[in-house]
Amino acid sequence: MFDDSDRDRLKSLAKRIDQAQKAADPAAGKEDGESSSRKRQTVEAIRVGSDFIALIVLSGALGWYLDRELETTPWLMLTLLSVGFVLGFWFLYYFLTKKTKDDVG
């Protein structure tokens, strides 16, 4: 059906269409860099949020388990849950200040 000359013409046409699209929208080249930066920031935000939640949930679960085993209900759970909140906020603060220092310096 297609011979080599037809394939070459199609490739040439596709190349010209790409060049015309890039010439018509010069911001398209910048969008890829901004898009990847935004994706990286989104992934980092999800990681920080999940670490925060995981610290609270795991410390609460550990406290609940130790309370049941040691019969100290509810004191270990409340203590470890508080420690989980403090550590979660500390990691969040550390992450935010580290990012600010990297951006400035």
N, C-alpha and C positions, 0 to 999 in steps of 0.2 A: 504494500500500500504506500508506505513512505519510503522514499529513497534518501540517500545521504544529503542531497541538496535541500530537501524539504526539512530535514532535521536541523541542518545548519541555519536555515532561514528562521525556524522556530526559536532556536537558541539565541540568534541575533535579535529577534523581536522581543524575547523575554528580557534580554539584557538592556535593550533600549527602553522598555517599559519601566524597569527598575530605576534606570538613570533619570527618566522623566519624573517618576514619583519622588525620588530624592531631591531633584531640583525644585519641584513644586512645594515641597514641605521640608525646609532645612532643619526644622526642630525635630524631625524624625530621628536623626542620628543621635541627638542629645537625649532623647526619650529612653533609649536603651540603657544608658548609664544611670539616669535618674531612676528608672524602673528597678534596676538591680540593687541600687542603694536603698530604695524604699523596701524592697523585699528583704534585704539583710536586716534593716531596722525592725521590720515586722517580726522576723524570726527571733531576733534578740529580745523584743518585747514579750513575745509568747514564752520564751525560755525563762525570763525573769519572773513573769507572772506565774508560770507553772512551778518554779522553784519556791516562790513565796507560799503558794497554796500547799505544796507538798510538805514544806517544813511544818506548817500549822497542823495539817491532817496527821502526818506521821508522829509528831510529838504528842498530839492528843491521843492517838491510838496506843502509843507506847505507854503513856501515863495511865490510860484505861486498863491496859493489860496488867501493868505492875500493880495498880490498885486492886484488881481482882485477885492476883496472886498473893500479895502481901496484906490484904484486907485493910487497906488504909483509905478506903473510899471517902471522899473524892479528892483528897489532897494531892496525891502525885499527879493525877490527871490535870488538875488546875495549875499546878506548878509547871509541869512540862508544857502545857498548852501556852502558858504565859511566856515561857522560854522560847517556844516556837514562834510566837508573835514577835518577840524582841529580835530574834535572829533573822526572821523574815524581813523586818523593817531595816535591820542593819545591812543585810545583803542588798536590799533595794537601794538604800542610801549609798552604799559602796559602789554599786553599778552606776548610779546616776552621777556621782562625783567623778568617777573614773572616766566616764564618757565626756564630761565637761572638760576635764583636764586634757584629754586626748584631742578634743576639738580646738581648744585654745592654743595649746603648745604644740 
